[in-house]
Amino acid sequence: MIEKNKGSQANVSGKLLERTVKEVFLSKGFQLVPYSEWKKNPEKFGNELLLTRIPFVTIYKHPGHTEFLAVSQKYNFKIRIECKWQQAAGSVDEKLPYLYLNCIEAMPEEKIIIIIDGGGPKRGSIEWLKNSAKQNRYNKTGIPKDILVFSLTEFMAWSNKTLR
């Protein structure tokens, strides 16, 4: 058996988190569609969509992407979803201020969900992110932002309550 390095293990765990998010939306009747396909011909698809690999221009003016964009006519929302998994000491928590500023300044959606779990982030980092998301509700141009920071369990509870 080949032993995986920490980076590859983290990638596998992150993909498992993403698969869980996909399954939640699929179980609620959403259609999974790559953003690149949807962008070419949006009328080809339904009104309850979970788009994948959503592009945006970062605060550094570089191309970036997020895992998902949930678009729903039934629930009247458009929510960008960012997934982060950190099971052991690493750099995910060091990148949280960058993620937060991208949510506020670079991501165009008004509502953003960050799912972060794994038990590995430094003590206080998730609390900092949650508190920052609650305090700063507007970007520089005055667009209101609703940023929700969830563990996987909290996301599941949110989806069961919201997606009825």
N, C-alpha and C positions, 0 to 999 in steps of 0.2 A: 504494500500500500504506500502510495506517495504522500508524504506529509506536505500540507499546504502552508505557505507562508502567511503571516498575519494579514497582509494586504489582500490576498486572495480569499482568505476566510471572511474578511470584512465585506468583500464584494458579494460573496455568496449569501451572507446574512442580509445585506442590503437588498439583494434581489428577492429574498424571501419576504421581506417587509413589503416591497413593491407588489409582489404576487398577492399578498394578503389584501392590500388596498384594492387591487384589481378584482379579486373575488368578492369583496364587499359590494362594490358597485355593480358587478355582473349579477349578483344575487338580488339586487334591487331593480333589475331591468335595464341597466345602462348597457350601451353598445360600446365595445372597446375598439378605437380607431386610431391609427397613427395620425398625428397632426398634419404631417406632410401630405397624406392622402386626402384628408378632410379639407385642407386649404385649397386644393385643386378643384374640388367639386362638392361644396358643403351641402347642397340640396340633395345629394345622393344618399345622405344619411338621415337618421331619425332625430328626435328632439331630446333624447336622453343619452348623452354621450360622455364617455371617459376618454379624452384624447391623450395620447402619449407623446413624450419628448417635445415639450412646448418650448419654443425659442423665445428669447428676450435678449436685450442688450444690457450687459451688466453696468454697474457704476463705474467700472474701468473702461467702458466703451468697447468691450470685447463680446463676442457671441457667447451666450450661455443658454442653458436649457433647464427646465424643471421636469419632473417625472410625469405629472398629470395636470389636466385641466378638466374639471367636471362641469359640464354644461347641461342645464336642465330647464326645460320649459315647465314641466310639472311642478317643480319645487322653486321655480323662478330664481335660479342662481347661476353664477359663473364663478367657480372657485379654483384657484391654482393650488396644487398640492405638491409640497416638497417633502421628500422622505429622507431621513437621516438615521443610520444605525451605527451605534458605537458600543461594542461589547467589552472592549478592553481599553486601556489607556491609549490614546492616539490623538489625532489632530482635528477630529470633527468638532469638538467643543471650541477649539481655537478659531474655527471658521464661523462661529455663530454670529459675531458682530457683522461680518461681511454679508452673511445670509440675511440678517435683519435689515441692513441698509439696502440691499437689493430689493427686499420686499417693499420697503418704504419708497425708495427712489426709482427703481428700475422696472419692477414688475407692474404691468398696467392694470391688473385686476384690483378691484376694491377689497375683495375677500380672498385671504390666503390662509391655508392650513399648513402648518409645519408639523409633521409627525416625527418625533425623535424618541428613540428608545434604545435599549440594549444594556443599560446599567453601567456603561463605561465612561460617560462624560464626567469631567471634574465636578466636584461638589460645588454647588452654587451656579453653575453655568446654565442649567435649564431654568432655574429660578430667575436668573438675570434676563434670559430671553423672554420668559413669560411676563415679567414685570415691564420690560421695555415695550413689548407688544401692547400691553394695556395702556401705557402712558402716552406713547406717541401715536396719535390717531390720524395724522395728516402728513402728506409729503410736502415738499417745498412749494408746490403749486396749489396747495389747498385741497387736494383730492383726499377724501377720507379713506382710511385703511382699517380694515378689520382683520387682524392677524390672530389666528387661534393656534396655540401651541399645545399639542396633545402627545401623550404616550400612546402606544398602540391600543391599550385598553381604553383610554379616554376617547380615542378615535372611534373605536367600535361602539362605545356608548353613544357618542354623537350621531353616528350613522344610524343606529337603531332608533334613536329619538327623531331624527330629522327626515330620514328616508323611509317613510311609512307608506 
